[in-house]
Amino acid sequence: MFETLARTCTVNIECKTPREVSLRPNYDSDRLIKVLSDKIQNDWNKNFSDVKCSDYCFVSSFDHNCLERFRKYQSDNILEADRVRTMYLHTRKLTDILPGAEVTSNWDSGTNIQISAANADVVKRFQDNG
């Protein structure tokens, strides 16, 4: 894939884990984290000495615990300059309240909130302001 894109665009690698939190312990996300990190650092960087994958890709997930463990794995095993950024995905319902700055300030490259779940006033203002 990286060769096909010729490293000309940003790539979002989304880590999928079970939606149901109670099922997540049955899923080998530790293996996912290790394999993904190793692929990014080794296999996908082959034949490209000028630009590293970490320069144009990031890892995202709705499973914030998985992202935190991915970041921990990177900090323990990978030089800071080679670490991949992360993006916390959040499905927002009208009743949801995002965590405060004490949590979100540690979210590396930020969060992506699905606009389709935002309240109608926010959507209207977004559409009016183009």
Buried (B, 14 or more C-beta within 10 A) or exposed (E): EBEEEEBEEEBEBEBEBEEEEEEBEEBEBEEBBBEBBBBBBEEBBEEBEEEBBBBBBBBBBBBBEBBBBBBEBBEEEBEEEBBBBBBBBBEBEEEEEEBEEEEEEEBBEEBBBEEEBBEEEEEEEEEEEE
